[in-house]
Amino acid sequence: MNIAPAPLFRDPIFDGAADPTIIWNHLENAWWLLYTNRRANVACKRFAWVHGSDIGIASSTDGSNWLYRGTLPGLEFEPGRNTFWAPEVIWCDGQYHMFVSYVPGVPSDWTGPRHIVHMTSPNLWSWKFESKLPLSSDKVIDACVLRMPTGVWRMWYKDETNHSHTWLAESPDLYTWCVVGAVITDCPHEGPNVFFWRDQYWMITDTWHGLGVYHSHDATTWTRQPDILNTPGTRLDDAPNGLHADVLINNDRSFIFYFTHPDRTSPAEPPDPHPLWFKRTSLQVAELELSSATLTCDRDAPFDLTLASAA
C-alpha cells in the first residue's frame, strides 16, 4: 500500500508546479504529470514569474513516487521566449494530442492575448504544432477535452473576455473546432475539468475560493452542488484552498490532482518583486467520494494511491 504523500510533488528547479494533468505514457509504462512550470524562485517584475513558463514533467510507476524529468522540448512555434500553461493531453488512435494555453512573450501583467494551441506527439516527447484554435475570443485558456458517446469531441475552456466563464466547442476529429457557446455562467472561474464517473458527468472549476462542482447526465445541462477543497487542510503544504485540478478515474476510484499556494495567508498582492512565499506552489492529490449523489473530498483522509496501469 502506498499512502498518498503530501505534498505529492514540488518542482525541484523553480518550485512553481501548477495546473497539473495526469496521463499514461504507453511507451514508458508509467504515469506522467505534466504541469505549468511557474518560475516561482526567480526575481522578476510583478507577474513575469507566471509567464515565460515551460511545461514540466514528473513520472511515476505507482502514482505516489514522482521523479522530475525536465520540461517538454520543442513547443516553441513562434520566435522568442513565450509562455505555456495548463496542458490538456489525451491519447487517441496511437497519438497524443495536447491542447495547451499559450501567451506570446513574457508579460509582467495579465494583459495581452491568450490562445489554445493544438500539438501532437507519438511519444509525449516530440511535439508537432498543428494549429492555434480559432475560438470565442483572443483570451482563452485552460482546455479540457472529452469524447462523447456519439464520437464527437467536446472542449470546455475559460474565456476571459466573456466574464471568465466556461465556454464549449465541439469537433469531429480534434482538428476542426466549432464554438457552441457559454455553458457555466454563474460566477467567474477558470480551469474547467470534465470527467465521467458513476454514471454521471462531473465538472470541476477553480473559483479561486475552492473548487466548484457540477453534475450532468448529458454533459450539456449542469447542476451545481457544494464546493470542495474550499476549507483548509492539515497536511503539509495543503492548508490553502485547492486550485486548478485534474481528475483521474482508476479502477473506479476517483483521484483529484490540484495545486496550492502553501505559504499564502492573505490574497493581497505584496510589493514588487513578489517574495517566494507569495509564488511557491505544491501539487497535491486527494480521493473523491460519492455520498448520496454528492461529490465529496476529505483532503485530510489518508488513502492508498497505487495507480493501476492504463495499458
Order of alpha helices (4+ residues) and beta strands (2+ residues): beta-beta-beta-beta-beta-beta-beta-beta-beta-beta-beta-beta-beta-beta-beta-beta-beta-beta-alpha-beta-beta
